[in-house]
Amino acid sequence: MSLLNKNVVKLIKKVWSFEEAFEIFKMPFPNLIKEAQLIHSKHHNPCKIQISALLSIKTGACPENCSYCPQSSFYKTDIKKEPLMDLEKVIKAAKIAKVNGATRFCMGAAWRGPNNRDLEKVCEMIEKVKELGLETCATLGLIRNDKQAEKLKQAGK
């Protein structure tokens, strides 16, 4: 039995010693993938998938220089800059996603991080999407402080 399988309880609790973490770090990547799949299969039906939908709620002109991302303002792409979407458009997209089988709806924004005004709007989007019976997730860049993190947490409950 591998270190990962022996420590599945610790994995769930997220309690690892430095030595245990380092042993995992040293594993060959294919072995790590295999171990992760074995652990996942013990706890989840390997034949079942979750359908998720992703919506860009604020598109283009991101000030970050992520070389892989077409939303970055540092690169010439065909992505047009769009402001933060209206709540009604987000809800319409979430309803369509649900009709098409999605159980999770993720919202992404191209910015370094939300200001307080935009965060309020995003929190409202999260709350309204959850009311549709969908799980929500968001990729919003850097959250600026504990207050913003708490607002997101409350919106997602």
MOLIN-V990494 format. One record per backbone hydrogen bond with DSSP energy under -1.0 kcal/mol. NH is the residue of the N-H (numbers start at 0). CO is the residue of the C=O. Records with the same first field share a line. If there is no record, write none. Layout:
NH = CO / CO
This chain:
5 = 1
6 = 2
7 = 4
10 = 6
11 = 7
12 = 8
13 = 9
14 = 9
20 = 16
21 = 17
22 = 18
23 = 19
24 = 20
25 = 21
26 = 23
31 = 27
32 = 28
33 = 29
34 = 30
35 = 31
36 = 32
37 = 33
38 = 34
39 = 35
40 = 36
41 = 37
43 = 39
47 = 44
52 = 103
54 = 105
56 = 107
57 = 107
61 = 70
68 = 65
71 = 68
72 = 61
74 = 71
81 = 58
84 = 56
89 = 85
90 = 86
91 = 87
92 = 88
93 = 89
94 = 90
95 = 91
96 = 92
97 = 93
98 = 94
99 = 95
100 = 97
101 = 96
102 = 50
103 = 50
104 = 134
105 = 52
106 = 136
107 = 54
108 = 138
109 = 57
110 = 108
118 = 114
119 = 115
120 = 116
121 = 117
122 = 118
123 = 119
124 = 120
125 = 121
126 = 122
127 = 123
128 = 124
129 = 125
130 = 126
131 = 128
132 = 129
133 = 128
134 = 102
136 = 104
138 = 106
141 = 111
148 = 144
149 = 145
150 = 146
151 = 147
152 = 148
153 = 149
154 = 150
155 = 151
